Amino acid sequence: MPRNLPHFLLKDLGKPHPFQAKGGGSGKKPSDVLNRSSHAQALLQAIDQLPAITSDGLPGVYLEIKSRPGEPLAKDSLGSSGIELLRSAAEVVNGSTIETATVFATAQGVEKLRKKIEKFETEDTPDREKDGELIPGRPKNANLVQSLAAITEAGLRALWRGPQEKFPADNGATHWEIWLEPSEAEAFIAQAAAYQVQIGADRLQFPEDVVVIGLATRDHIALAVRRLGSVRALAAPAVTADFFDALDVLEQTAWVQDLVQRTTYAGGINGGYVTLLDTGVSRAHPLIAPVLLSHDRHVADPAWGLDDIKGHGTQLAGLSLFGDLTLNLQSTMPITV
């Protein structure tokens, strides 16, 4: 094939255009409230109902802030100095979307929010001219303040990260996955015991979070969060098989006995059969014994014996009966096999 052929040179086919940055978001702004002063006063009264951060010796306060129905919440304006945006969510109520933001505000942050609302009530931005037309000024901080409908102290659910059905239903001691601000994590861990929150030894490090597991009731964890701050989120611990494998024999036995008491073997001894070709099955295991008769164990060579000396066959039998034991062990509900 011939080489070194002449190139096609295409000239003057393109037109240069100056760079223009792409705008972000829809730019939608909240609509004007019907009564500027009444709206501001309602929000200021809500702020007055918040805990006295300084006099109560609190590091700050967790706030749950809701938007007006169908209006966008100015979340970017909330995340200012002294106010940290932790999470946001949206739900449809009576056909209108309501956005909710959870923030942590220091005393300085609450005071800044108060001043923004006060300025909205009484001050306007300067008039401006555009294309020869005079455009009147708007209330200061209008986009932020007019997006707000309610400001309240947040409860534990506002910090919950994950399905709401996994939030602890009662006030018994339970394990919590606690996401902490890295710079404040050690202080929280050191003081948690004073609020009857037992922190485990494991740490999971992320650039923006330190995750630990704590054992506490809802009331105790709520008090620790309120008094210590530092918590960015709460969640249900992701329990894996490694958790149970790492327990000592006595603790494993206690977990198994709890599962035995919650388990009903609906079919009984003659409820059906699963044939396993493996290293034998032990009838000593309390989860297997109720459905395995002695004469249902067989060997090809009597010299091998019926006992499972390697453990593999017994484990496979358990898997056949229960599937993943991790879910059944951490549940508190009755189980039918």
Secondary structure, DSSP 8 states (H G I E B T S, - for coil): ---S-------S------------S--------S-HHHHHHHHHHHHHTS--TTTTT-S-EEEEEEE-TTS---HHHHSSTTEEEEEEEEEEETTEEEEEEEEEE-HHHHHHHHHHHHHHHH-B---EEETTEEE---BTTHHHHTTEEEEEE--GGGGB-S-GGGS--SSS-EEEEEEE-GGGHHHHHHHHGGGT-EE-S--EE-SS-EEEEEEE-HHHHHHHHHHH--EEEEE-----HHHHHTS-HHHHHHHHHHHHHHEE-TT-TTS------SS---TTSTTTGGG--GGG---SSGGG-SS-SSSHHHHHHHHHHHS-HHHHHH--S-EE-
